[in-house]
Amino acid sequence: MIVCACKRTTDRDIQSTIDRGARTTEHVARECGAGTGCGSCREFICDMLKRSGKHDEACECNSHSADVAA
């Protein structure tokens, strides 16, 4: 599914980036472009990072108030 409409980045692209070592939304953005346009997909990217259990403690995702359902 397309997650980032601005860069036409899919959930699979983002997951692959996470699997290759991305631990923050900024790292995902640098690697695959997702989240660098309007930014509306950044919360979804955060959710993917949190679900992976691999997000960096310094990640901006930690500032979101909503918890990710397991």
mmCIF file of the N, C-alpha and C atoms, coordinates in Angstrom:
data_MODEL
# 
_entry.id   MODEL 
# 
loop_
_atom_site.group_PDB 
_atom_site.id 
_atom_site.type_symbol 
_atom_site.label_atom_id 
_atom_site.label_alt_id 
_atom_site.label_comp_id 
_atom_site.label_asym_id 
_atom_site.label_entity_id 
_atom_site.label_seq_id 
_atom_site.pdbx_PDB_ins_code 
_atom_site.Cartn_x 
_atom_site.Cartn_y 
_atom_site.Cartn_z 
_atom_site.occupancy 
_atom_site.B_iso_or_equiv 
_atom_site.pdbx_formal_charge 
_atom_site.auth_seq_id 
_atom_site.auth_comp_id 
_atom_site.auth_asym_id 
_atom_site.auth_atom_id 
_atom_site.pdbx_PDB_model_num 
ATOM 1   N N  . MET A 1 1  ? 0.846  -1.169 0.000  1.00 0.00 ? 1  MET A N  1 
ATOM 2   C CA . MET A 1 1  ? 0.000  0.000  0.000  1.00 0.00 ? 1  MET A CA 1 
ATOM 3   C C  . MET A 1 1  ? 0.898  1.240  0.000  1.00 0.00 ? 1  MET A C  1 
ATOM 4   N N  . ILE A 1 2  ? 0.458  2.271  -0.693 1.00 0.00 ? 2  ILE A N  1 
ATOM 5   C CA . ILE A 1 2  ? 1.188  3.543  -0.712 1.00 0.00 ? 2  ILE A CA 1 
ATOM 6   C C  . ILE A 1 2  ? 0.999  4.225  0.644  1.00 0.00 ? 2  ILE A C  1 
ATOM 7   N N  . VAL A 1 3  ? 2.107  4.526  1.301  1.00 0.00 ? 3  VAL A N  1 
ATOM 8   C CA . VAL A 1 3  ? 2.075  5.224  2.590  1.00 0.00 ? 3  VAL A CA 1 
ATOM 9   C C  . VAL A 1 3  ? 2.385  6.702  2.381  1.00 0.00 ? 3  VAL A C  1 
ATOM 10  N N  . CYS A 1 4  ? 3.390  6.973  1.569  1.00 0.00 ? 4  CYS A N  1 
ATOM 11  C CA . CYS A 1 4  ? 3.798  8.348  1.292  1.00 0.00 ? 4  CYS A CA 1 
ATOM 12  C C  . CYS A 1 4  ? 3.400  8.695  -0.144 1.00 0.00 ? 4  CYS A C  1 
ATOM 13  N N  . ALA A 1 5  ? 2.319  9.442  -0.282 1.00 0.00 ? 5  ALA A N  1 
ATOM 14  C CA . ALA A 1 5  ? 1.824  9.805  -1.610 1.00 0.00 ? 5  ALA A CA 1 
ATOM 15  C C  . ALA A 1 5  ? 2.784  10.755 -2.324 1.00 0.00 ? 5  ALA A C  1 
ATOM 16  N N  . CYS A 1 6  ? 3.459  11.606 -1.569 1.00 0.00 ? 6  CYS A N  1 
ATOM 17  C CA . CYS A 1 6  ? 4.375  12.582 -2.170 1.00 0.00 ? 6  CYS A CA 1 
ATOM 18  C C  . CYS A 1 6  ? 5.530  11.898 -2.897 1.00 0.00 ? 6  CYS A C  1 
ATOM 19  N N  . LYS A 1 7  ? 6.053  10.834 -2.305 1.00 0.00 ? 7  LYS A N  1 
ATOM 20  C CA . LYS A 1 7  ? 7.213  10.125 -2.873 1.00 0.00 ? 7  LYS A CA 1 
ATOM 21  C C  . LYS A 1 7  ? 6.852  8.752  -3.410 1.00 0.00 ? 7  LYS A C  1 
ATOM 22  N N  . ARG A 1 8  ? 5.549  8.417  -3.354 1.00 0.00 ? 8  ARG A N  1 
ATOM 23  C CA . ARG A 1 8  ? 5.047  7.126  -3.822 1.00 0.00 ? 8  ARG A CA 1 
ATOM 24  C C  . ARG A 1 8  ? 5.802  5.964  -3.176 1.00 0.00 ? 8  ARG A C  1 
ATOM 25  N N  . THR A 1 9  ? 5.937  6.045  -1.859 1.00 0.00 ? 9  THR A N  1 
ATOM 26  C CA . THR A 1 9  ? 6.655  5.032  -1.088 1.00 0.00 ? 9  THR A CA 1 
ATOM 27  C C  . THR A 1 9  ? 5.642  4.101  -0.434 1.00 0.00 ? 9  THR A C  1 
ATOM 28  N N  . THR A 1 10 ? 5.893  2.809  -0.560 1.00 0.00 ? 10 THR A N  1 
ATOM 29  C CA . THR A 1 10 ? 4.960  1.827  -0.015 1.00 0.00 ? 10 THR A CA 1 
ATOM 30  C C  . THR A 1 10 ? 5.364  1.393  1.393  1.00 0.00 ? 10 THR A C  1 
ATOM 31  N N  . ASP A 1 11 ? 4.430  0.716  2.057  1.00 0.00 ? 11 ASP A N  1 
ATOM 32  C CA . ASP A 1 11 ? 4.735  0.148  3.368  1.00 0.00 ? 11 ASP A CA 1 
ATOM 33  C C  . ASP A 1 11 ? 5.860  -0.870 3.261  1.00 0.00 ? 11 ASP A C  1 
ATOM 34  N N  . ARG A 1 12 ? 5.929  -1.584 2.155  1.00 0.00 ? 12 ARG A N  1 
ATOM 35  C CA . ARG A 1 12 ? 7.014  -2.557 1.955  1.00 0.00 ? 12 ARG A CA 1 
ATOM 36  C C  . ARG A 1 12 ? 8.364  -1.857 1.823  1.00 0.00 ? 12 ARG A C  1 
ATOM 37  N N  . ASP A 1 13 ? 8.384  -0.713 1.127  1.00 0.00 ? 13 ASP A N  1 
ATOM 38  C CA . ASP A 1 13 ? 9.630  0.065  1.014  1.00 0.00 ? 13 ASP A CA 1 
ATOM 39  C C  . ASP A 1 13 ? 10.104 0.506  2.394  1.00 0.00 ? 13 ASP A C  1 
ATOM 40  N N  . ILE A 1 14 ? 9.174  0.986  3.191  1.00 0.00 ? 14 ILE A N  1 
ATOM 41  C CA . ILE A 1 14 ? 9.513  1.472  4.529  1.00 0.00 ? 14 ILE A CA 1 
ATOM 42  C C  . ILE A 1 14 ? 9.966  0.314  5.406  1.00 0.00 ? 14 ILE A C  1 
ATOM 43  N N  . GLN A 1 15 ? 9.254  -0.806 5.356  1.00 0.00 ? 15 GLN A N  1 
ATOM 44  C CA . GLN A 1 15 ? 9.644  -1.962 6.165  1.00 0.00 ? 15 GLN A CA 1 
ATOM 45  C C  . GLN A 1 15 ? 11.026 -2.467 5.762  1.00 0.00 ? 15 GLN A C  1 
ATOM 46  N N  . SER A 1 16 ? 11.303 -2.468 4.492  1.00 0.00 ? 16 SER A N  1 
ATOM 47  C CA . SER A 1 16 ? 12.626 -2.879 4.013  1.00 0.00 ? 16 SER A CA 1 
ATOM 48  C C  . SER A 1 16 ? 13.709 -1.954 4.561  1.00 0.00 ? 16 SER A C  1 
ATOM 49  N N  . THR A 1 17 ? 13.414 -0.661 4.592  1.00 0.00 ? 17 THR A N  1 
ATOM 50  C CA . THR A 1 17 ? 14.356 0.323  5.131  1.00 0.00 ? 17 THR A CA 1 
ATOM 51  C C  . THR A 1 17 ? 14.590 0.070  6.623  1.00 0.00 ? 17 THR A C  1 
ATOM 52  N N  . ILE A 1 18 ? 13.537 -0.241 7.348  1.00 0.00 ? 18 ILE A N  1 
ATOM 53  C CA . ILE A 1 18 ? 13.653 -0.566 8.776  1.00 0.00 ? 18 ILE A CA 1 
ATOM 54  C C  . ILE A 1 18 ? 14.474 -1.847 8.940  1.00 0.00 ? 18 ILE A C  1 
ATOM 55  N N  . ASP A 1 19 ? 14.183 -2.838 8.117  1.00 0.00 ? 19 ASP A N  1 
ATOM 56  C CA . ASP A 1 19 ? 14.907 -4.110 8.193  1.00 0.00 ? 19 ASP A CA 1 
ATOM 57  C C  . ASP A 1 19 ? 16.399 -3.939 7.903  1.00 0.00 ? 19 ASP A C  1 
ATOM 58  N N  . ARG A 1 20 ? 16.732 -2.949 7.091  1.00 0.00 ? 20 ARG A N  1 
ATOM 59  C CA . ARG A 1 20 ? 18.143 -2.679 6.759  1.00 0.00 ? 20 ARG A CA 1 
ATOM 60  C C  . ARG A 1 20 ? 18.827 -1.793 7.798  1.00 0.00 ? 20 ARG A C  1 
ATOM 61  N N  . GLY A 1 21 ? 18.085 -1.356 8.826  1.00 0.00 ? 21 GLY A N  1 
ATOM 62  C CA . GLY A 1 21 ? 18.739 -0.645 9.914  1.00 0.00 ? 21 GLY A CA 1 
ATOM 63  C C  . GLY A 1 21 ? 18.216 0.725  10.279 1.00 0.00 ? 21 GLY A C  1 
ATOM 64  N N  . ALA A 1 22 ? 17.211 1.237  9.571  1.00 0.00 ? 22 ALA A N  1 
ATOM 65  C CA . ALA A 1 22 ? 16.651 2.545  9.935  1.00 0.00 ? 22 ALA A CA 1 
ATOM 66  C C  . ALA A 1 22 ? 15.992 2.443  11.306 1.00 0.00 ? 22 ALA A C  1 
ATOM 67  N N  . ARG A 1 23 ? 16.272 3.423  12.174 1.00 0.00 ? 23 ARG A N  1 
ATOM 68  C CA . ARG A 1 23 ? 15.738 3.400  13.531 1.00 0.00 ? 23 ARG A CA 1 
ATOM 69  C C  . ARG A 1 23 ? 14.988 4.674  13.903 1.00 0.00 ? 23 ARG A C  1 
ATOM 70  N N  . THR A 1 24 ? 14.958 5.649  13.001 1.00 0.00 ? 24 THR A N  1 
ATOM 71  C CA . THR A 1 24 ? 14.242 6.906  13.241 1.00 0.00 ? 24 THR A CA 1 
ATOM 72  C C  . THR A 1 24 ? 13.505 7.307  11.975 1.00 0.00 ? 24 THR A C  1 
ATOM 73  N N  . THR A 1 25 ? 12.527 8.215  12.129 1.00 0.00 ? 25 THR A N  1 
ATOM 74  C CA . THR A 1 25 ? 11.815 8.701  10.945 1.00 0.00 ? 25 THR A CA 1 
ATOM 75  C C  . THR A 1 25 ? 12.769 9.439  10.004 1.00 0.00 ? 25 THR A C  1 
ATOM 76  N N  . GLU A 1 26 ? 13.742 10.135 10.572 1.00 0.00 ? 26 GLU A N  1 
ATOM 77  C CA . GLU A 1 26 ? 14.716 10.846 9.744  1.00 0.00 ? 26 GLU A CA 1 
ATOM 78  C C  . GLU A 1 26 ? 15.564 9.874  8.928  1.00 0.00 ? 26 GLU A C  1 
ATOM 79  N N  . HIS A 1 27 ? 15.938 8.762  9.538  1.00 0.00 ? 27 HIS A N  1 
ATOM 80  C CA . HIS A 1 27 ? 16.724 7.756  8.825  1.00 0.00 ? 27 HIS A CA 1 
ATOM 81  C C  . HIS A 1 27 ? 15.891 7.148  7.698  1.00 0.00 ? 27 HIS A C  1 
ATOM 82  N N  . VAL A 1 28 ? 14.621 6.849  7.974  1.00 0.00 ? 28 VAL A N  1 
ATOM 83  C CA . VAL A 1 28 ? 13.721 6.334  6.935  1.00 0.00 ? 28 VAL A CA 1 
ATOM 84  C C  . VAL A 1 28 ? 13.639 7.348  5.790  1.00 0.00 ? 28 VAL A C  1 
ATOM 85  N N  . ALA A 1 29 ? 13.473 8.624  6.143  1.00 0.00 ? 29 ALA A N  1 
ATOM 86  C CA . ALA A 1 29 ? 13.359 9.684  5.132  1.00 0.00 ? 29 ALA A CA 1 
ATOM 87  C C  . ALA A 1 29 ? 14.605 9.743  4.247  1.00 0.00 ? 29 ALA A C  1 
ATOM 88  N N  . ARG A 1 30 ? 15.775 9.662  4.873  1.00 0.00 ? 30 ARG A N  1 
ATOM 89  C CA . ARG A 1 30 ? 17.029 9.706  4.099  1.00 0.00 ? 30 ARG A CA 1 
ATOM 90  C C  . ARG A 1 30 ? 17.160 8.517  3.167  1.00 0.00 ? 30 ARG A C  1 
ATOM 91  N N  . GLU A 1 31 ? 16.724 7.350  3.619  1.00 0.00 ? 31 GLU A N  1 
ATOM 92  C CA . GLU A 1 31 ? 16.918 6.125  2.850  1.00 0.00 ? 31 GLU A CA 1 
ATOM 93  C C  . GLU A 1 31 ? 15.903 5.932  1.724  1.00 0.00 ? 31 GLU A C  1 
ATOM 94  N N  . CYS A 1 32 ? 14.624 6.260  1.983  1.00 0.00 ? 32 CYS A N  1 
ATOM 95  C CA . CYS A 1 32 ? 13.624 5.967  0.951  1.00 0.00 ? 32 CYS A CA 1 
ATOM 96  C C  . CYS A 1 32 ? 12.743 7.157  0.578  1.00 0.00 ? 32 CYS A C  1 
ATOM 97  N N  . GLY A 1 33 ? 12.941 8.299  1.223  1.00 0.00 ? 33 GLY A N  1 
ATOM 98  C CA . GLY A 1 33 ? 12.205 9.503  0.857  1.00 0.00 ? 33 GLY A CA 1 
ATOM 99  C C  . GLY A 1 33 ? 10.882 9.697  1.568  1.00 0.00 ? 33 GLY A C  1 
ATOM 100 N N  . ALA A 1 34 ? 10.353 8.647  2.183  1.00 0.00 ? 34 ALA A N  1 
ATOM 101 C CA . ALA A 1 34 ? 9.058  8.769  2.864  1.00 0.00 ? 34 ALA A CA 1 
ATOM 102 C C  . ALA A 1 34 ? 9.135  9.802  3.981  1.00 0.00 ? 34 ALA A C  1 
ATOM 103 N N  . GLY A 1 35 ? 8.135  10.664 4.043  1.00 0.00 ? 35 GLY A N  1 
ATOM 104 C CA . GLY A 1 35 ? 8.067  11.667 5.104  1.00 0.00 ? 35 GLY A CA 1 
ATOM 105 C C  . GLY A 1 35 ? 8.770  12.968 4.783  1.00 0.00 ? 35 GLY A C  1 
ATOM 106 N N  . THR A 1 36 ? 9.273  13.104 3.570  1.00 0.00 ? 36 THR A N  1 
ATOM 107 C CA . THR A 1 36 ? 10.015 14.316 3.218  1.00 0.00 ? 36 THR A CA 1 
ATOM 108 C C  . THR A 1 36 ? 9.175  15.334 2.460  1.00 0.00 ? 36 THR A C  1 
ATOM 109 N N  . GLY A 1 37 ? 7.940  14.983 2.143  1.00 0.00 ? 37 GLY A N  1 
ATOM 110 C CA . GLY A 1 37 ? 7.058  15.912 1.430  1.00 0.00 ? 37 GLY A CA 1 
ATOM 111 C C  . GLY A 1 37 ? 6.171  16.641 2.423  1.00 0.00 ? 37 GLY A C  1 
ATOM 112 N N  . CYS A 1 38 ? 4.896  16.344 2.380  1.00 0.00 ? 38 CYS A N  1 
ATOM 113 C CA . CYS A 1 38 ? 3.931  17.042 3.248  1.00 0.00 ? 38 CYS A CA 1 
ATOM 114 C C  . CYS A 1 38 ? 4.021  16.599 4.707  1.00 0.00 ? 38 CYS A C  1 
ATOM 115 N N  . GLY A 1 39 ? 4.546  15.394 4.947  1.00 0.00 ? 39 GLY A N  1 
ATOM 116 C CA . GLY A 1 39 ? 4.716  14.911 6.312  1.00 0.00 ? 39 GLY A CA 1 
ATOM 117 C C  . GLY A 1 39 ? 3.538  14.162 6.897  1.00 0.00 ? 39 GLY A C  1 
ATOM 118 N N  . SER A 1 40 ? 2.464  14.023 6.151  1.00 0.00 ? 40 SER A N  1 
ATOM 119 C CA . SER A 1 40 ? 1.278  13.368 6.711  1.00 0.00 ? 40 SER A CA 1 
ATOM 120 C C  . SER A 1 40 ? 1.499  11.879 6.994  1.00 0.00 ? 40 SER A C  1 
ATOM 121 N N  . CYS A 1 41 ? 2.525  11.282 6.419  1.00 0.00 ? 41 CYS A N  1 
ATOM 122 C CA . CYS A 1 41 ? 2.794  9.861  6.625  1.00 0.00 ? 41 CYS A CA 1 
ATOM 123 C C  . CYS A 1 41 ? 3.727  9.593  7.804  1.00 0.00 ? 41 CYS A C  1 
ATOM 124 N N  . ARG A 1 42 ? 4.271  10.636 8.400  1.00 0.00 ? 42 ARG A N  1 
ATOM 125 C CA . ARG A 1 42 ? 5.286  10.445 9.450  1.00 0.00 ? 42 ARG A CA 1 
ATOM 126 C C  . ARG A 1 42 ? 4.755  9.677  10.662 1.00 0.00 ? 42 ARG A C  1 
ATOM 127 N N  . GLU A 1 43 ? 3.498  9.873  11.014 1.00 0.00 ? 43 GLU A N  1 
ATOM 128 C CA . GLU A 1 43 ? 2.930  9.134  12.139 1.00 0.00 ? 43 GLU A CA 1 
ATOM 129 C C  . GLU A 1 43 ? 2.848  7.640  11.811 1.00 0.00 ? 43 GLU A C  1 
ATOM 130 N N  . PHE A 1 44 ? 2.489  7.315  10.579 1.00 0.00 ? 44 PHE A N  1 
ATOM 131 C CA . PHE A 1 44 ? 2.437  5.915  10.156 1.00 0.00 ? 44 PHE A CA 1 
ATOM 132 C C  . PHE A 1 44 ? 3.838  5.305  10.190 1.00 0.00 ? 44 PHE A C  1 
ATOM 133 N N  . ILE A 1 45 ? 4.843  6.074  9.748  1.00 0.00 ? 45 ILE A N  1 
ATOM 134 C CA . ILE A 1 45 ? 6.229  5.603  9.800  1.00 0.00 ? 45 ILE A CA 1 
ATOM 135 C C  . ILE A 1 45 ? 6.629  5.352  11.251 1.00 0.00 ? 45 ILE A C  1 
ATOM 136 N N  . CYS A 1 46 ? 6.255  6.249  12.140 1.00 0.00 ? 46 CYS A N  1 
ATOM 137 C CA . CYS A 1 46 ? 6.525  6.058  13.572 1.00 0.00 ? 46 CYS A CA 1 
ATOM 138 C C  . CYS A 1 46 ? 5.885  4.771  14.075 1.00 0.00 ? 46 CYS A C  1 
ATOM 139 N N  . ASP A 1 47 ? 4.648  4.542  13.686 1.00 0.00 ? 47 ASP A N  1 
ATOM 140 C CA . ASP A 1 47 ? 3.961  3.323  14.108 1.00 0.00 ? 47 ASP A CA 1 
ATOM 141 C C  . ASP A 1 47 ? 4.711  2.086  13.621 1.00 0.00 ? 47 ASP A C  1 
ATOM 142 N N  . MET A 1 48 ? 5.189  2.124  12.381 1.00 0.00 ? 48 MET A N  1 
ATOM 143 C CA . MET A 1 48 ? 5.938  0.993  11.843 1.00 0.00 ? 48 MET A CA 1 
ATOM 144 C C  . MET A 1 48 ? 7.237  0.787  12.624 1.00 0.00 ? 48 MET A C  1 
ATOM 145 N N  . LEU A 1 49 ? 7.915  1.864  12.945 1.00 0.00 ? 49 LEU A N  1 
ATOM 146 C CA . LEU A 1 49 ? 9.151  1.759  13.724 1.00 0.00 ? 49 LEU A CA 1 
ATOM 147 C C  . LEU A 1 49 ? 8.875  1.172  15.105 1.00 0.00 ? 49 LEU A C  1 
ATOM 148 N N  . LYS A 1 50 ? 7.824  1.637  15.759 1.00 0.00 ? 50 LYS A N  1 
ATOM 149 C CA . LYS A 1 50 ? 7.490  1.135  17.092 1.00 0.00 ? 50 LYS A CA 1 
ATOM 150 C C  . LYS A 1 50 ? 7.105  -0.342 17.041 1.00 0.00 ? 50 LYS A C  1 
ATOM 151 N N  . ARG A 1 51 ? 6.296  -0.720 16.051 1.00 0.00 ? 51 ARG A N  1 
ATOM 152 C CA . ARG A 1 51 ? 5.892  -2.124 15.931 1.00 0.00 ? 51 ARG A CA 1 
ATOM 153 C C  . ARG A 1 51 ? 7.093  -3.023 15.687 1.00 0.00 ? 51 ARG A C  1 
ATOM 154 N N  . SER A 1 52 ? 8.104  -2.505 15.022 1.00 0.00 ? 52 SER A N  1 
ATOM 155 C CA . SER A 1 52 ? 9.299  -3.305 14.737 1.00 0.00 ? 52 SER A CA 1 
ATOM 156 C C  . SER A 1 52 ? 10.098 -3.566 16.006 1.00 0.00 ? 52 SER A C  1 
ATOM 157 N N  . GLY A 1 53 ? 9.897  -2.726 17.019 1.00 0.00 ? 53 GLY A N  1 
ATOM 158 C CA . GLY A 1 53 ? 10.654 -2.852 18.255 1.00 0.00 ? 53 GLY A CA 1 
ATOM 159 C C  . GLY A 1 53 ? 12.095 -2.405 18.104 1.00 0.00 ? 53 GLY A C  1 
ATOM 160 N N  . LYS A 1 54 ? 12.404 -1.742 16.992 1.00 0.00 ? 54 LYS A N  1 
ATOM 161 C CA . LYS A 1 54 ? 13.778 -1.365 16.696 1.00 0.00 ? 54 LYS A CA 1 
ATOM 162 C C  . LYS A 1 54 ? 14.000 0.138  16.686 1.00 0.00 ? 54 LYS A C  1 
ATOM 163 N N  . HIS A 1 55 ? 12.991 0.914  17.067 1.00 0.00 ? 55 HIS A N  1 
ATOM 164 C CA . HIS A 1 55 ? 13.143 2.367  16.977 1.00 0.00 ? 55 HIS A CA 1 
ATOM 165 C C  . HIS A 1 55 ? 14.123 2.873  18.032 1.00 0.00 ? 55 HIS A C  1 
ATOM 166 N N  . ASP A 1 56 ? 14.852 3.890  17.669 1.00 0.00 ? 56 ASP A N  1 
ATOM 167 C CA . ASP A 1 56 ? 15.834 4.518  18.549 1.00 0.00 ? 56 ASP A CA 1 
ATOM 168 C C  . ASP A 1 56 ? 15.107 5.330  19.607 1.00 0.00 ? 56 ASP A C  1 
ATOM 169 N N  . GLU A 1 57 ? 15.597 5.315  20.821 1.00 0.00 ? 57 GLU A N  1 
ATOM 170 C CA . GLU A 1 57 ? 14.967 6.075  21.905 1.00 0.00 ? 57 GLU A CA 1 
ATOM 171 C C  . GLU A 1 57 ? 14.935 7.572  21.613 1.00 0.00 ? 57 GLU A C  1 
ATOM 172 N N  . ALA A 1 58 ? 15.838 8.058  20.776 1.00 0.00 ? 58 ALA A N  1 
ATOM 173 C CA . ALA A 1 58 ? 15.870 9.482  20.429 1.00 0.00 ? 58 ALA A CA 1 
ATOM 174 C C  . ALA A 1 58 ? 14.916 9.819  19.289 1.00 0.00 ? 58 ALA A C  1 
ATOM 175 N N  . CYS A 1 59 ? 14.236 8.829  18.756 1.00 0.00 ? 59 CYS A N  1 
ATOM 176 C CA . CYS A 1 59 ? 13.334 9.031  17.627 1.00 0.00 ? 59 CYS A CA 1 
ATOM 177 C C  . CYS A 1 59 ? 12.202 9.977  18.003 1.00 0.00 ? 59 CYS A C  1 
ATOM 178 N N  . GLU A 1 60 ? 11.850 10.848 17.077 1.00 0.00 ? 60 GLU A N  1 
ATOM 179 C CA . GLU A 1 60 ? 10.740 11.776 17.316 1.00 0.00 ? 60 GLU A CA 1 
ATOM 180 C C  . GLU A 1 60 ? 9.440  11.040 17.594 1.00 0.00 ? 60 GLU A C  1 
ATOM 181 N N  . CYS A 1 61 ? 9.373  9.774  17.239 1.00 0.00 ? 61 CYS A N  1 
ATOM 182 C CA . CYS A 1 61 ? 8.166  8.977  17.497 1.00 0.00 ? 61 CYS A CA 1 
ATOM 183 C C  . CYS A 1 61 ? 7.855  8.915  18.980 1.00 0.00 ? 61 CYS A C  1 
ATOM 184 N N  . ASN A 1 62 ? 8.859  9.012  19.808 1.00 0.00 ? 62 ASN A N  1 
ATOM 185 C CA . ASN A 1 62 ? 8.651  8.929  21.239 1.00 0.00 ? 62 ASN A CA 1 
ATOM 186 C C  . ASN A 1 62 ? 7.907  10.130 21.794 1.00 0.00 ? 62 ASN A C  1 
ATOM 187 N N  . SER A 1 63 ? 7.797  11.192 20.999 1.00 0.00 ? 63 SER A N  1 
ATOM 188 C CA . SER A 1 63 ? 7.072  12.380 21.447 1.00 0.00 ? 63 SER A CA 1 
ATOM 189 C C  . SER A 1 63 ? 5.590  12.306 21.142 1.00 0.00 ? 63 SER A C  1 
ATOM 190 N N  . HIS A 1 64 ? 5.156  11.295 20.372 1.00 0.00 ? 64 HIS A N  1 
ATOM 191 C CA . HIS A 1 64 ? 3.728  11.128 20.093 1.00 0.00 ? 64 HIS A CA 1 
ATOM 192 C C  . HIS A 1 64 ? 3.044  10.589 21.332 1.00 0.00 ? 64 HIS A C  1 
ATOM 193 N N  . SER A 1 65 ? 1.876  11.111 21.619 1.00 0.00 ? 65 SER A N  1 
ATOM 194 C CA . SER A 1 65 ? 1.171  10.706 22.845 1.00 0.00 ? 65 SER A CA 1 
ATOM 195 C C  . SER A 1 65 ? 0.455  9.377  22.706 1.00 0.00 ? 65 SER A C  1 
ATOM 196 N N  . ALA A 1 66 ? 0.056  9.011  21.496 1.00 0.00 ? 66 ALA A N  1 
ATOM 197 C CA . ALA A 1 66 ? -0.693 7.766  21.306 1.00 0.00 ? 66 ALA A CA 1 
ATOM 198 C C  . ALA A 1 66 ? 0.238  6.565  21.306 1.00 0.00 ? 66 ALA A C  1 
ATOM 199 N N  . ASP A 1 67 ? -0.186 5.521  21.973 1.00 0.00 ? 67 ASP A N  1 
ATOM 200 C CA . ASP A 1 67 ? 0.570  4.270  21.967 1.00 0.00 ? 67 ASP A CA 1 
ATOM 201 C C  . ASP A 1 67 ? 0.137  3.445  20.779 1.00 0.00 ? 67 ASP A C  1 
ATOM 202 N N  . VAL A 1 68 ? 1.040  2.603  20.316 1.00 0.00 ? 68 VAL A N  1 
ATOM 203 C CA . VAL A 1 68 ? 0.739  1.719  19.199 1.00 0.00 ? 68 VAL A CA 1 
ATOM 204 C C  . VAL A 1 68 ? 0.152  0.439  19.748 1.00 0.00 ? 68 VAL A C  1 
ATOM 205 N N  . ALA A 1 69 ? -0.965 0.025  19.181 1.00 0.00 ? 69 ALA A N  1 
ATOM 206 C CA . ALA A 1 69 ? -1.574 -1.237 19.596 1.00 0.00 ? 69 ALA A CA 1 
ATOM 207 C C  . ALA A 1 69 ? -0.731 -2.385 19.086 1.00 0.00 ? 69 ALA A C  1 
ATOM 208 N N  . ALA A 1 70 ? -0.513 -3.356 19.911 1.00 0.00 ? 70 ALA A N  1 
ATOM 209 C CA . ALA A 1 70 ? 0.308  -4.517 19.517 1.00 0.00 ? 70 ALA A CA 1 
ATOM 210 C C  . ALA A 1 70 ? -0.499 -5.496 18.718 1.00 0.00 ? 70 ALA A C  1 
# 
